[in-house]
């Protein structure tokens, strides 16, 4: 079973609810899940556990305020994470056009710069199509875990 660190970026609680649902679903199956609501670089530099970014997108494709400091430090310091597996679940609103799910793209790019290794495809959840993002995230994360 896997130990996973979920980096959460949430404004109105959708991404946090999704992360908590994943934890509630996966822990009884033997996985160990750590939810990081205010992540710091030290949360990822002292271990090699797979990372799962679960974030909403704000404004014009931006990161939520609670995840932004982590992102900025990650981009500034680039702590190398060679081959560390990561995945991305991003919530957005497709009516925003080109910036739809932009926060996920920002985090993916930053993690690539640390030499981390993306596992699977990004799960993009559109608020115009679903009001329960956690329902889409659970089957996706099970597939993601099989690819680790």
C-alpha positions, 0 to 999 in steps of 0.5 A, a space after each residue: 500500500 502507498 503513502 501519499 502526500 496530498 498538496 491542497 489548494 482550496 478557496 471555497 472548500 471543493 478541493 479540500 473536500 475532495 482530498 478528505 474524501 480520498 483520504 476517507 476512501 483510501 485509508 481503510 484500504 491500507 493506504 496512508 494519506 497525509 493532507 497538507 492544507 498549508 504545504 511547505 517545502 519541508 513537507 516534501 523534502 524530507 521524504 520520497 512519498 508520491 505527491 498528489 496535487 488537489 487544487 482549485 483554480 482561481 481568478 484567471 488560472 491562478 493558484 489558491 492563496 493557501 497553495 501559492 507560497 508553496 508554489 513560489 518557494 518551489 519555483 525559487 528553490 527548485 529542491 530536486 525530487 528526481 523521479 518522485 511520482 506525482 499526479 494532479 487533480 484540478 478543479 476549474 470552470 471551463 467558461 474561463 476558456 484558456 485559463 481553465 484548470 490553469 492552477 494544475 498546469 502551474 503546479 505540474 510545470 513547477 514539479 517537472 522543474 524539480 525532476 519529479 515524474 508525472 504519473 497518469 493524466 491530469 484529472 480536470 474537473 469542470 464545475 459546469 459539469 459536476 457539483 461533486 468533484 470528489 465523485 470523479 476523483 475517487 475512481 481516478 485516484 484508484 487508477 493512479 495508484 495502480 500506475 505508481 
